[in-house]
Amino acid sequence: MKAKKNLALVAAGIVIGAFLAFPTAHAAEELLTAVRSSHQFFLDGEKIEMEAYLINGNNYVKLADIGKMVGFNVYWDGTVNIDSDAPYTGKKPEASSTLEEVREEIAVLVNEVRRENGVQELAIDERLMIAAQNCSDQKFTWHHNQDECEAVAASGYPYGFGSNLTVFTGAAVSDIAQRAVDNWVKSPGHFRTMTDPDATDLGVGVTVEDGVTYCYLFLGNPKTNNPYG
């Protein structure tokens, strides 16, 4: 068999074998035995050595071993993951960018949107960065005005601010910044906040947990006051 073209067939064979091994429910006291298989295995017409075990007449092999032989990555990240486009390492791939870099990228993209709409760019303010990260870490899915105001006040930022929040699932780390800003651009209220001509500073918070991304954007405005400041 050709390795890449038949990856789906290999996986299907494993699933079918597992199904055939357990056609009906077994009594709790029934025991299954596994013995080392003496069968031969071939890849692209060549004999290969692969550890396998016979259970109820079916061959079972390690998925990781198939990944090594065929040339795709298999790794554990709470669940078994298969990446057919990556070589086998047995490890979860490292993110192409860190969340700190994502926060900086969001700031860059926000300023691009502001330039395109004829308003001044914003300076990154570490106090607002701290406050925004604090709020994103709370994993809010809607605005909590008092909590946001208290977080900004606690960070030491002395003025009022505007706030944007977006929550989404299924984004690769490298796609988070663009997706967050796109969400805000498409929402009239969030867009107005992001392009407020009186804003001078910004802070960004990004938190990812269980495949869900939480993004906060705070835009400081010296012409307003924080009611909890």
N, CA, C and O of each residue as an XYZ file, in Angstrom:
916
protein
N       0.836     -1.195      0.000
C       0.000      0.000      0.000
C       0.870      1.244      0.000
O       1.985      1.227      0.521
N       0.358      2.337     -0.589
C       1.073      3.595     -0.563
C       0.760      4.307      0.739
O      -0.402      4.433      1.125
N       1.804      4.772      1.415
C       1.659      5.244      2.786
C       0.635      6.349      2.930
O      -0.339      6.189      3.666
N       0.831      7.489      2.234
C      -0.043      8.636      2.444
C      -1.452      8.379      1.928
O      -2.430      8.721      2.592
N      -1.558      7.772      0.732
C      -2.860      7.589      0.119
C      -3.727      6.637      0.908
O      -4.953      6.736      0.858
N      -3.122      5.718      1.634
C      -3.893      4.686      2.321
C      -3.941      4.875      3.821
O      -4.251      3.937      4.555
N      -3.632      6.100      4.298
C      -3.702      6.377      5.728
C      -5.108      6.131      6.254
O      -5.282      5.552      7.327
N      -6.124      6.577      5.492
C      -7.507      6.367      5.926
C      -7.842      4.889      5.988
O      -8.571      4.458      6.881
N      -7.316      4.096      5.041
C      -7.589      2.662      5.043
C      -6.934      1.980      6.220
O      -7.508      1.064      6.809
N      -5.723      2.421      6.573
C      -5.052      1.852      7.742
C      -5.880      2.103      8.987
O      -6.118      1.192      9.779
N      -6.327      3.372      9.160
C      -7.135      3.713     10.332
C      -8.430      2.925     10.331
O      -8.867      2.446     11.377
N      -9.058      2.784      9.150
C     -10.313      2.045      9.067
C     -10.112      0.599      9.466
O     -10.964      0.021     10.141
N      -8.996      0.002      9.062
C      -8.709     -1.380      9.419
C      -8.600     -1.561     10.907
O      -9.056     -2.568     11.448
N      -7.989     -0.578     11.595
C      -7.862     -0.663     13.050
C      -9.234     -0.595     13.704
O      -9.531     -1.346     14.634
N     -10.073      0.321     13.203
C     -11.412      0.457     13.776
C     -12.220     -0.807     13.560
O     -12.888     -1.280     14.480
N     -12.168     -1.369     12.340
C     -12.924     -2.582     12.051
C     -12.450     -3.733     12.925
O     -13.255     -4.506     13.445
N     -11.131     -3.838     13.082
C     -10.596     -4.900     13.914
C     -11.082     -4.789     15.344
O     -11.426     -5.791     15.971
N     -11.111     -3.585     15.853
C     -11.578     -3.384     17.228
C     -13.044     -3.766     17.347
O     -13.459     -4.346     18.351
N     -13.841     -3.438     16.307
C     -15.261     -3.762     16.343
C     -15.478     -5.267     16.316
O     -16.284     -5.802     17.077
N     -14.759     -5.939     15.440
C     -14.925     -7.385     15.321
C     -14.489     -8.120     16.571
O     -14.974     -9.212     16.864
N     -13.567     -7.512     17.307
C     -13.096     -8.175     18.514
C     -14.152     -8.154     19.610
O     -14.108     -8.969     20.532
N     -15.113     -7.214     19.512
C     -16.137     -7.087     20.550
C     -17.517     -6.998     19.894
O     -18.172     -5.961     19.991
N     -17.969     -8.066     19.229
C     -19.246     -8.004     18.519
C     -20.436     -7.922     19.450
O     -21.483     -7.400     19.065
N     -20.304     -8.421     20.654
C     -21.391     -8.359     21.619
C     -20.809     -7.987     22.972
O     -19.599     -8.056     23.188
N     -21.690     -7.592     23.872
C     -21.245     -7.258     25.209
C     -20.710     -8.497     25.902
O     -21.304     -9.571     25.802
N     -19.584     -8.358     26.607
C     -18.981     -9.478     27.312
C     -19.331     -9.415     28.793
O     -19.442     -8.333     29.371
N     -19.499    -10.553     29.383
C     -19.719    -10.600     30.816
C     -18.491    -10.081     31.528
O     -17.373    -10.222     31.031
N     -18.687     -9.486     32.683
C     -17.588     -8.868     33.409
C     -16.489     -9.853     33.726
O     -15.318     -9.481     33.789
N     -16.862    -11.137     33.931
C     -15.852    -12.100     34.348
C     -15.095    -12.697     33.171
O     -14.094    -13.384     33.376
N     -15.560    -12.446     31.903
C     -14.885    -13.020     30.746
C     -13.593    -12.274     30.487
O     -13.579    -11.044     30.441
N     -12.518    -13.004     30.319
C     -11.210    -12.394     30.118
C     -10.749    -12.600     28.696
O     -10.962    -13.661     28.110
N     -10.114    -11.578     28.139
C      -9.520    -11.685     26.819
C      -8.018    -11.843     26.975
O      -7.408    -11.254     27.867
N      -7.439    -12.631     26.112
C      -5.995    -12.828     26.167
C      -5.357    -12.225     24.928
O      -5.940    -12.240     23.844
N      -4.160    -11.696     25.100
C      -3.396    -11.117     24.002
C      -2.079    -11.864     23.891
O      -1.363    -12.033     24.878
N      -1.770    -12.307     22.691
C      -0.505    -13.007     22.459
C       0.233    -12.285     21.347
O      -0.382    -11.686     20.464
N       1.546    -12.347     21.397
C       2.366    -11.680     20.394
C       2.067    -12.274     19.014
O       2.099    -13.492     18.840
N       1.777    -11.416     18.039
C       1.440    -11.874     16.706
C       2.699    -12.283     15.947
O       3.744    -11.644     16.063
N       2.582    -13.366     15.162
C       3.687    -13.808     14.314
C       3.455    -13.426     12.851
O       4.227    -13.817     11.976
N       2.400    -12.668     12.590
C       2.088    -12.271     11.227
C       3.132    -11.294     10.682
O       3.793    -10.583     11.439
N       3.262    -11.275      9.385
C       4.200    -10.368      8.736
C       3.459     -9.119      8.261
O       2.284     -9.180      7.898
N       4.167     -7.982      8.269
C       3.597     -6.718      7.842
C       4.454     -6.137      6.723
O       5.680     -6.246      6.725
N       3.760     -5.512      5.762
C       4.457     -4.943      4.609
C       4.037     -3.493      4.403
O       2.871     -3.145      4.593
N       4.984     -2.653      4.018
C       4.724     -1.259      3.696
C       5.342     -0.961      2.345
O       6.552     -1.100      2.162
N       4.500     -0.547      1.387
C       4.966     -0.299      0.013
C       5.710     -1.508     -0.541
O       6.707     -1.370     -1.250
N       5.211     -2.694     -0.207
C       5.773     -3.920     -0.751
C       6.981     -4.458     -0.017
O       7.499     -5.518     -0.369
N       7.440     -3.740      1.004
C       8.614     -4.178      1.746
C       8.211     -4.643      3.145
O       7.374     -4.026      3.802
N       8.820     -5.736      3.583
C       8.535     -6.269      4.901
C       9.059     -5.323      5.973
O      10.177     -4.817      5.872
N       8.256     -5.090      6.991
C       8.658     -4.232      8.107
C       8.431     -4.965      9.418
O       7.601     -5.870      9.507
N       9.177     -4.560     10.423
C       9.005     -5.121     11.762
C       8.064     -4.221     12.547
O       8.298     -3.019     12.672
N       7.009     -4.806     13.068
C       6.048     -4.025     13.838
C       5.498     -4.886     14.969
O       5.095     -6.030     14.753
N       5.485     -4.333     16.162
C       4.958     -5.062     17.318
C       3.443     -5.145     17.209
O       2.770     -4.123     17.077
N       2.911     -6.346     17.265
C       1.475     -6.550     17.143
C       1.036     -7.679     18.071
O       1.821     -8.560     18.421
N      -0.231     -7.631     18.457
C      -0.786     -8.648     19.347
C      -2.105     -9.152     18.788
O      -2.890     -8.390     18.222
N      -2.337    -10.454     18.957
C      -3.579    -11.079     18.540
C      -4.562    -11.101     19.706
O      -4.261    -11.600     20.790
N      -5.735    -10.549     19.454
C      -6.821    -10.585     20.432
C      -8.072    -11.019     19.682
O      -8.525    -10.334     18.765
N      -8.626    -12.161     20.079
C      -9.814    -12.707     19.401
C      -9.611    -12.826     17.892
O     -10.537    -12.593     17.114
N      -8.404    -13.187     17.487
C      -8.141    -13.427     16.078
C      -7.832    -12.202     15.255
O      -7.668    -12.303     14.039
N      -7.746    -11.026     15.896
C      -7.455     -9.788     15.185
C      -6.109     -9.226     15.617
O      -5.741     -9.305     16.789
N      -5.376     -8.658     14.663
C      -4.108     -8.008     14.967
C      -4.339     -6.595     15.486
O      -5.131     -5.830     14.935
N      -3.624     -6.271     16.564
C      -3.668     -4.914     17.113
C      -2.252     -4.360     17.172
O      -1.331     -5.014     17.663
N      -2.096     -3.147     16.666
C      -0.793     -2.482     16.694
C      -0.970     -1.102     17.303
O      -2.084     -0.584     17.382
N       0.136     -0.514     17.732
C       0.091      0.827     18.302
C      -0.060      1.858     17.196
O       0.633      1.803     16.179
N      -0.978      2.803     17.407
C      -1.166      3.864     16.422
C       0.122      4.667     16.246
O       0.440      5.106     15.140
N       0.856      4.857     17.336
C       2.121      5.586     17.250
C       3.108      4.867     16.341
O       3.858      5.503     15.601
N       3.104      3.524     16.400
C       4.011      2.759     15.541
C       3.642      2.925     14.074
O       4.515      2.992     13.208
N       2.332      2.990     13.800
C       1.909      3.222     12.418
C       2.376      4.601     11.963
O       2.843      4.774     10.837
N       2.241      5.586     12.866
C       2.699      6.926     12.526
C       4.178      6.955     12.176
O       4.588      7.630     11.232
N       4.975      6.217     12.942
C       6.420      6.164     12.678
C       6.702      5.531     11.324
O       7.536      6.020     10.563
N       6.002      4.442     11.030
C       6.260      3.708      9.804
C       5.758      4.453      8.567
O       6.465      4.552      7.565
N       4.533      4.976      8.645
C       3.904      5.597      7.487
C       4.365      7.039      7.310
O       4.484      7.526      6.186
N       4.624      7.721      8.429
C       5.123      9.087      8.347
C       4.086     10.150      8.637
O       3.927     11.086      7.852
N       3.367     10.026      9.764
C       2.469     11.084     10.216
C       2.566     11.174     11.729
O       2.959     10.215     12.394
N       2.209     12.325     12.266
C       2.388     12.542     13.707
C       1.172     12.063     14.496
O       0.027     12.246     14.083
N       1.447     11.452     15.628
C       0.426     11.031     16.585
C       0.877     11.515     17.955
O       2.010     11.258     18.364
N      -0.002     12.214     18.668
C       0.391     12.699     19.984
C      -0.834     12.809     20.886
O      -1.975     12.823     20.423
N      -0.563     12.887     22.179
C      -1.617     12.959     23.197
C      -1.718     14.374     23.718
O      -0.716     14.966     24.121
N      -2.944     14.931     23.712
C      -3.192     16.271     24.247
C      -4.573     16.271     24.898
O      -5.450     17.057     24.541
N      -4.739     15.362     25.866
C      -6.060     15.151     26.448
C      -6.856     14.131     25.659
O      -7.664     13.392     26.222
N      -6.628     14.091     24.353
C      -7.179     13.085     23.454
C      -6.081     12.704     22.464
O      -5.058     13.383     22.371
N      -6.298     11.618     21.728
C      -5.336     11.222     20.704
C      -5.520     12.122     19.482
O      -6.636     12.295     18.993
N      -4.427     12.689     18.998
C      -4.464     13.564     17.828
C      -3.619     12.976     16.708
O      -2.524     12.469     16.949
N      -4.133     13.046     15.478
C      -3.412     12.595     14.290
C      -3.237     13.772     13.358
O      -4.212     14.425     12.986
N      -1.998     14.048     12.976
C      -1.702     15.104     12.016
C      -1.027     14.458     10.817
O       0.175     14.194     10.841
N      -1.801     14.203      9.767
C      -1.284     13.473      8.602
C      -0.311     14.295      7.774
O       0.384     13.748      6.917
N      -0.248     15.619      8.018
C       0.643     16.484      7.237
C       1.978     16.736      7.928
O       2.835     17.426      7.375
N       2.167     16.192      9.117
C       3.403     16.436      9.870
C       4.145     15.128     10.099
O       3.512     14.085     10.266
N       5.469     15.160     10.109
C       6.237     13.941     10.380
C       6.061     13.504     11.826
O       5.710     14.309     12.689
N       6.305     12.227     12.086
C       6.092     11.703     13.437
C       7.116     12.261     14.425
O       8.322     12.223     14.181
N       6.609     12.777     15.545
C       7.456     13.174     16.668
C       6.922     12.597     17.976
O       7.669     12.446     18.943
N       5.631     12.276     18.004
C       5.005     11.798     19.231
C       4.699     12.914     20.205
O       4.246     12.662     21.321
N       4.946     14.168     19.783
C       4.740     15.312     20.673
C       3.766     16.305     20.050
O       3.662     16.416     18.828
N       3.060     17.017     20.911
C       2.177     18.085     20.458
C       3.015     19.178     19.808
O       4.018     19.597     20.387
N       2.638     19.653     18.626
C       3.423     20.714     17.982
C       3.360     22.002     18.784
O       2.323     22.340     19.354
N       4.465     22.709     18.824
C       4.504     23.976     19.528
C       3.737     25.026     18.742
O       3.762     25.042     17.511
N       3.063     25.895     19.462
C       2.321     26.964     18.803
C       3.291     27.864     18.049
O       4.389     28.160     18.519
N       2.854     28.293     16.862
C       3.728     29.138     16.055
C       3.920     30.513     16.684
O       4.870     31.223     16.356
N       3.036     30.878     17.568
C       3.189     32.149     18.274
C       2.625     31.994     19.675
O       1.755     31.157     19.914
N       3.121     32.799     20.594
C       2.644     32.766     21.970
C       1.473     33.723     22.125
O       1.244     34.580     21.272
N       0.739     33.573     23.213
C      -0.387     34.470     23.446
C       0.087     35.903     23.669
O      -0.645     36.850     23.377
N       1.295     36.069     24.178
C       1.835     37.424     24.327
C       2.011     38.059     22.957
O       1.725     39.243     22.774
N       2.479     37.279     22.003
C       2.628     37.785     20.638
C       1.265     38.063     20.015
O       1.120     38.998     19.228
N       0.269     37.257     20.364
C      -1.082     37.485     19.862
C      -1.614     38.812     20.373
O      -2.244     39.555     19.620
N      -1.371     39.121     21.633
C      -1.824     40.397     22.197
C      -1.196     41.574     21.449
O      -1.865     42.562     21.142
N       0.089     41.450     21.165
C       0.769     42.512     20.421
C       0.229     42.624     19.000
O       0.101     43.726     18.465
N      -0.088     41.485     18.392
C      -0.616     41.507     17.024
C      -1.991     42.160     16.986
O      -2.299     42.902     16.054
N      -2.820     41.890     17.993
C      -4.132     42.533     18.058
C      -3.960     44.047     18.126
O      -4.682     44.780     17.449
N      -3.013     44.525     18.935
C      -2.773     45.966     19.036
C      -2.387     46.548     17.684
O      -2.849     47.627     17.311
N      -1.541     45.834     16.952
C      -1.121     46.297     15.621
C      -2.316     46.369     14.678
O      -2.485     47.347     13.950
N      -3.145     45.322     14.695
C      -4.302     45.281     13.800
C      -5.326     46.348     14.150
O      -5.935     46.941     13.259
N      -5.518     46.596     15.432
C      -6.445     47.654     15.853
C      -5.964     49.000     15.326
O      -6.766     49.793     14.831
N      -4.676     49.264     15.426
C      -4.143     50.532     14.918
C      -4.242     50.623     13.405
O      -4.405     51.716     12.863
N      -4.147     49.497     12.718
C      -4.348     49.509     11.272
C      -5.777     49.922     10.935
O      -6.005     50.711     10.019
N      -6.735     49.382     11.683
C      -8.136     49.740     11.467
C      -8.339     51.226     11.738
O      -9.062     51.899     11.002
N      -7.717     51.732     12.772
C      -7.870     53.152     13.103
C      -7.259     54.032     12.002
O      -7.860     55.031     11.608
N      -6.091     53.675     11.514
C      -5.471     54.447     10.436
C      -6.359     54.465      9.203
O      -6.530     55.504      8.566
N      -6.922     53.312      8.868
C      -7.789     53.219      7.699
C      -9.042     54.073      7.837
O      -9.668     54.440      6.843
N      -9.402     54.384      9.079
C     -10.605     55.184      9.328
C     -10.283     56.597      9.791
O     -11.147     57.299     10.315
N      -9.042     57.005      9.596
C      -8.668     58.395      9.799
C      -8.552     58.855     11.235
O      -8.689     60.048     11.510
N      -8.304     57.939     12.162
C      -8.117     58.348     13.559
C      -6.726     57.943     14.022
O      -6.100     57.044     13.460
N      -6.255     58.629     15.066
C      -4.885     58.417     15.525
C      -4.666     57.002     16.062
O      -5.585     56.354     16.562
N      -3.424     56.549     15.942
C      -3.070     55.261     16.523
C      -3.034     55.366     18.042
O      -2.922     56.457     18.601
N      -3.131     54.226     18.693
C      -3.127     54.163     20.152
C      -1.801     53.629     20.659
O      -1.161     52.799     20.013
N      -1.399     54.113     21.820
C      -0.186     53.613     22.468
C      -0.554     52.462     23.393
O      -1.573     52.513     24.083
N       0.281     51.418     23.405
C       0.062     50.319     24.343
C       0.348     50.821     25.750
O       1.420     51.361     26.022
N      -0.611     50.640     26.631
C      -0.461     51.047     28.025
C      -0.409     49.787     28.883
O      -1.360     49.005     28.900
N       0.688     49.593     29.586
C       0.864     48.359     30.360
C      -0.207     48.191     31.431
O      -0.570     47.065     31.772
N      -0.712     49.295     31.959
C      -1.772     49.199     32.971
C      -3.045     48.625     32.350
O      -3.709     47.776     32.943
N      -3.373     49.099     31.151
C      -4.543     48.548     30.472
C      -4.301     47.117     30.000
O      -5.230     46.311     29.945
N      -3.047     46.802     29.658
C      -2.726     45.425     29.277
C      -2.976     44.489     30.450
O      -3.550     43.414     30.280
N      -2.548     44.893     31.632
C      -2.748     44.078     32.834
C      -4.237     43.899     33.119
O      -4.695     42.795     33.415
N      -4.995     45.013     33.025
C      -6.425     44.961     33.319
C      -7.167     44.093     32.303
O      -8.036     43.305     32.677
N      -6.830     44.234     31.028
C      -7.501     43.445     29.994
C      -7.204     41.960     30.153
O      -8.084     41.117     29.976
N      -5.942     41.645     30.491
C      -5.593     40.239     30.696
C      -6.304     39.672     31.915
O      -6.745     38.522     31.910
N      -6.413     40.485     32.956
C      -7.138     40.061     34.152
C      -8.573     39.689     33.809
O      -9.095     38.691     34.304
N      -9.216     40.498     32.954
C     -10.611     40.231     32.602
C     -10.735     39.033     31.666
O     -11.666     38.239     31.800
N      -9.807     38.893     30.719
C      -9.897     37.729     29.826
C      -9.686     36.439     30.604
O     -10.271     35.406     30.280
N      -8.841     36.504     31.640
C      -8.597     35.317     32.461
C      -9.834     34.901     33.263
O      -9.919     33.769     33.737
N     -10.784     35.818     33.410
C     -12.033     35.467     34.093
C     -12.951     34.649     33.182
O     -13.947     34.082     33.630
N     -12.594     34.601     31.894
C     -13.353     33.841     30.892
C     -14.811     34.300     30.826
O     -15.740     33.494     30.759
N     -14.975     35.625     30.847
C     -16.313     36.198     30.695
C     -16.803     35.968     29.266
O     -16.026     36.059     28.315
N     -18.092     35.670     29.121
C     -18.689     35.539     27.794
C     -19.632     36.705     27.485
O     -20.220     36.758     26.405
N     -19.772     37.610     28.404
C     -20.482     38.871     28.172
C     -19.828     39.921     29.066
O     -19.052     39.586     29.961
N     -20.142     41.188     28.823
C     -19.491     42.257     29.565
C     -19.928     42.274     31.032
O     -21.111     42.141     31.345
N     -18.954     42.440     31.914
C     -19.189     42.628     33.337
C     -18.624     44.011     33.678
O     -17.457     44.148     34.044
N     -19.481     45.036     33.550
C     -18.994     46.414     33.601
C     -18.270     46.754     34.898
O     -17.212     47.383     34.875
N     -18.830     46.345     36.016
C     -18.183     46.683     37.284
C     -16.838     45.987     37.406
O     -15.855     46.604     37.816
N     -16.788     44.714     37.056
C     -15.522     43.987     37.132
C     -14.475     44.618     36.220
O     -13.308     44.727     36.595
N     -14.885     45.029     35.036
C     -13.953     45.656     34.108
C     -13.438     46.979     34.671
O     -12.240     47.259     34.637
N     -14.360     47.783     35.188
C     -13.963     49.080     35.756
C     -13.032     48.894     36.953
O     -12.045     49.617     37.092
N     -13.340     47.945     37.801
C     -12.502     47.704     38.974
C     -11.122     47.189     38.572
O     -10.122     47.536     39.200
N     -11.067     46.358     37.521
C      -9.776     45.854     37.056
C      -8.916     46.991     36.526
O      -7.716     47.034     36.795
N      -9.512     47.910     35.776
C      -8.763     49.051     35.240
C      -8.303     49.960     36.374
O      -7.159     50.413     36.380
N      -9.180     50.227     37.323
C      -8.804     51.077     38.459
C      -7.685     50.437     39.264
O      -6.745     51.120     39.670
N      -7.777     49.132     39.498
C      -6.761     48.425     40.280
C      -5.408     48.434     39.581
O      -4.368     48.369     40.235
N      -5.420     48.514     38.262
C      -4.161     48.523     37.513
C      -3.449     49.865     37.594
O      -2.271     49.976     37.252
N      -4.182     50.896     38.056
C      -3.583     52.222     38.187
C      -3.867     53.155     37.027
O      -3.367     54.279     37.009
N      -4.665     52.713     36.049
C      -4.996     53.606     34.943
C      -6.015     54.626     35.441
O      -7.060     54.234     35.961
N      -5.737     55.959     35.294
C      -6.542     56.969     35.978
C      -7.776     57.460     35.235
O      -8.525     58.276     35.773
N      -8.011     56.987     34.013
C      -9.104     57.535     33.210
C     -10.176     56.475     32.924
O     -10.059     55.315     33.319
N     -11.208     56.917     32.230
C     -12.229     56.004     31.763
C     -11.742     55.267     30.518
O     -10.625     55.492     30.052
N     -12.581     54.394     29.989
C     -12.142     53.557     28.881
C     -13.344     52.957     28.165
O     -14.448     52.909     28.708
N     -13.112     52.500     26.936
C     -14.083     51.704     26.210
C     -13.645     50.249     26.251
O     -12.466     49.957     26.450
N     -14.589     49.340     26.064
C     -14.267     47.923     26.206
C     -14.900     47.105     25.092
O     -16.088     47.247     24.801
N     -14.101     46.250     24.474
C     -14.588     45.263     23.507
C     -14.268     43.864     24.018
O     -13.217     43.629     24.614
N     -15.189     42.943     23.776
C     -15.005     41.540     24.167
C     -15.469     40.662     23.017
O     -16.503     40.934     22.407
N     -14.720     39.617     22.717
C     -15.179     38.609     21.765
C     -14.731     37.245     22.244
O     -13.633     37.094     22.780
N     -15.586     36.251     22.049
C     -15.316     34.873     22.469
C     -15.630     33.961     21.289
O     -16.687     34.089     20.671
N     -14.722     33.045     20.973
C     -14.950     32.144     19.852
C     -14.197     30.834     20.087
O     -13.368     30.732     20.992
N     -14.497     29.852     19.268
C     -13.883     28.529     19.403
C     -13.195     28.140     18.096
O     -13.460     28.706     17.036
N     -12.308     27.161     18.207
C     -11.740     26.533     17.025
C     -10.705     27.322     16.260
O     -10.450     27.016     15.096
N     -10.094     28.333     16.870
C      -9.094     29.133     16.162
C      -7.691     28.683     16.541
O      -7.387     28.494     17.718
N      -6.838     28.512     15.535
C      -5.428     28.272     15.811
C      -4.834     29.529     16.435
O      -5.315     30.637     16.200
N      -3.786     29.345     17.229
C      -3.175     30.495     17.903
C      -2.785     31.563     16.892
O      -2.943     32.755     17.153
N      -2.277     31.141     15.743
C      -1.832     32.095     14.735
C      -2.977     32.882     14.098
O      -2.739     33.901     13.450
N      -4.220     32.419     14.275
C      -5.378     33.078     13.665
C      -6.178     33.929     14.644
O      -7.105     34.630     14.239
N      -5.832     33.875     15.923
C      -6.650     34.531     16.942
C      -6.749     36.037     16.720
O      -7.847     36.593     16.745
N      -5.623     36.701     16.505
C      -5.624     38.166     16.413
C      -6.531     38.649     15.288
O      -7.373     39.523     15.493
N      -6.357     38.081     14.103
C      -7.164     38.518     12.962
C      -8.638     38.237     13.184
O      -9.494     39.051     12.839
N      -8.929     37.084     13.759
C     -10.331     36.740     13.975
C     -10.968     37.674     14.993
O     -12.111     38.095     14.814
N     -10.248     38.001     16.052
C     -10.799     38.897     17.072
C     -11.098     40.267     16.478
O     -12.187     40.806     16.678
N     -10.144     40.832     15.751
C     -10.341     42.163     15.180
C     -11.435     42.132     14.111
O     -12.236     43.062     14.021
N     -11.475     41.084     13.312
C     -12.551     40.961     12.316
C     -13.915     40.949     12.995
O     -14.859     41.575     12.510
N     -14.020     40.238     14.115
C     -15.299     40.197     14.840
C     -15.707     41.594     15.291
O     -16.878     41.962     15.199
N     -14.749     42.366     15.775
C     -15.057     43.717     16.244
C     -15.390     44.652     15.089
O     -16.256     45.517     15.220
N     -14.711     44.487     13.964
C     -14.993     45.331     12.802
C     -16.411     45.087     12.293
O     -17.085     46.022     11.861
N     -16.866     43.837     12.341
C     -18.177     43.472     11.806
C     -19.324     43.877     12.735
O     -20.484     43.878     12.324
N     -19.005     44.218     13.971
C     -20.035     44.615     14.940
C     -20.053     46.138     15.050
O     -19.058     46.717     15.487
N     -21.141     46.808     14.673
C     -21.163     48.277     14.681
C     -20.765     48.903     16.013
O     -20.005     49.870     16.041
N     -21.277     48.353     17.122
C     -20.951     48.916     18.426
C     -19.482     48.745     18.766
O     -18.845     49.685     19.244
N     -18.933     47.561     18.527
C     -17.524     47.320     18.808
C     -16.629     48.152     17.883
O     -15.572     48.634     18.288
N     -17.077     48.309     16.634
C     -16.296     49.104     15.688
C     -16.216     50.558     16.140
O     -15.154     51.177     16.058
N     -17.335     51.108     16.617
C     -17.328     52.497     17.106
C     -16.375     52.652     18.278
O     -15.639     53.635     18.364
N     -16.391     51.677     19.181
C     -15.476     51.735     20.324
C     -14.031     51.683     19.852
O     -13.189     52.435     20.344
N     -13.739     50.798     18.900
C     -12.370     50.608     18.428
C     -11.841     51.828     17.682
O     -10.633     52.062     17.654
N     -12.743     52.610     17.075
C     -12.316     53.774     16.299
C     -12.667     55.091     16.990
O     -12.747     56.134     16.342
N     -12.875     55.040     18.297
C     -13.172     56.252     19.061
C     -12.030     57.255     18.883
O     -10.897     56.953     19.258
N     -12.297     58.449     18.316
C     -11.215     59.413     18.070
C     -10.611     60.000     19.335
O      -9.512     60.554     19.299
N     -11.317     59.886     20.451
C     -10.812     60.445     21.705
C      -9.940     59.463     22.480
O      -9.301     59.853     23.457
N      -9.902     58.208     22.068
C      -9.074     57.209     22.753
C      -7.598     57.479     22.460
O      -7.239     57.916     21.366
N      -6.758     57.215     23.445
C      -5.310     57.451     23.288
C      -4.470     56.223     23.604
O      -3.331     56.121     23.147
N      -5.018     55.283     24.383
C      -4.242     54.123     24.842
C      -5.043     52.839     24.622
O      -6.259     52.868     24.429
N      -4.329     51.720     24.657
C      -5.051     50.448     24.564
C      -4.368     49.375     25.408
O      -3.183     49.454     25.731
N      -5.161     48.383     25.743
C      -4.662     47.186     26.418
C      -5.408     45.986     25.867
O      -6.583     46.094     25.515
N      -4.737     44.842     25.789
C      -5.320     43.638     25.193
C      -5.129     42.457     26.138
O      -4.069     42.295     26.742
N      -6.160     41.642     26.254
C      -6.069     40.401     27.019
C      -6.519     39.231     26.164
O      -7.521     39.328     25.455
N      -5.792     38.132     26.223
C      -6.152     36.928     25.465
C      -5.962     35.708     26.355
O      -4.896     35.516     26.940
N      -6.993     34.895     26.454
C      -6.939     33.657     27.228
C      -7.521     32.535     26.386
O      -8.558     32.708     25.747
N      -6.858     31.386     26.381
C      -7.353     30.221     25.650
C      -7.455     29.056     26.613
O      -6.497     28.735     27.316
N      -8.616     28.423     26.644
C      -8.810     27.263     27.515
C      -9.839     26.335     26.894
O     -10.927     26.763     26.509
N      -9.481     25.051     26.801
C     -10.377     24.021     26.261
C     -10.912     24.394     24.882
O     -12.077     24.140     24.574
N     -10.060     24.995     24.054
C     -10.455     25.330     22.696
C     -11.267     26.603     22.550
O     -11.669     26.960     21.443
N     -11.513     27.295     23.664
C     -12.271     28.549     23.628
C     -11.307     29.718     23.829
O     -10.451     29.681     24.714
N     -11.452     30.756     23.003
C     -10.599     31.941     23.094
C     -11.414     33.114     23.599
O     -12.512     33.379     23.110
N     -10.859     33.826     24.597
C     -11.486     35.000     25.185
C     -10.565     36.196     24.924
O      -9.410     36.194     25.349
N     -11.074     37.213     24.228
C     -10.248     38.385     23.892
C     -10.902     39.654     24.418
O     -12.084     39.904     24.182
N     -10.115     40.450     25.132
C     -10.560     41.746     25.632
C      -9.732     42.847     24.996
O      -8.536     42.684     24.757
N     -10.386     43.972     24.724
C      -9.701     45.173     24.259
C     -10.202     46.357     25.079
O     -11.396     46.653     25.090
N      -9.282     47.030     25.763
C      -9.601     48.244     26.505
C      -8.973     49.430     25.777
O      -7.801     49.387     25.402
N      -9.763     50.493     25.580
C      -9.268     51.702     24.932
C      -9.400     52.871     25.891
O     -10.505     53.341     26.162
N      -8.268     53.336     26.404
C      -8.284     54.416     27.392
C      -8.653     55.750     26.777
O      -8.208     56.100     25.684
N      -9.490     56.493     27.515
C      -9.962     57.796     27.038
C      -9.814     58.829     28.153
O     -10.603     58.824     29.097
N      -8.812     59.722     28.064
C      -8.582     60.712     29.122
C      -9.743     61.691     29.323
O      -9.788     62.391     30.335
N     -10.675     61.747     28.379
C     -11.799     62.661     28.507
C     -12.962     62.067     29.290
O     -13.987     62.723     29.476
N     -12.809     60.840     29.744
C     -13.849     60.178     30.526
C     -13.300     59.725     31.871
O     -12.090     59.693     32.092
N     -14.226     59.374     32.769
C     -13.838     58.936     34.112
C     -14.309     57.503     34.357
O     -15.313     57.045     33.812
N     -13.541     56.822     35.197
C     -13.901     55.481     35.613
C     -14.773     55.613     36.857
O     -14.309     56.123     37.876
N     -16.042     55.159     36.796
C     -16.937     55.308     37.947
C     -16.443     54.545     39.191
O     -16.902     54.821     40.299
N     -15.531     53.606     39.023
C     -15.019     52.855     40.157
C     -13.566     53.211     40.442
O     -12.873     52.500     41.170
N     -13.115     54.311     39.866
C     -11.724     54.730     40.045
C     -11.501     55.505     41.328
O     -10.377     55.921     41.610
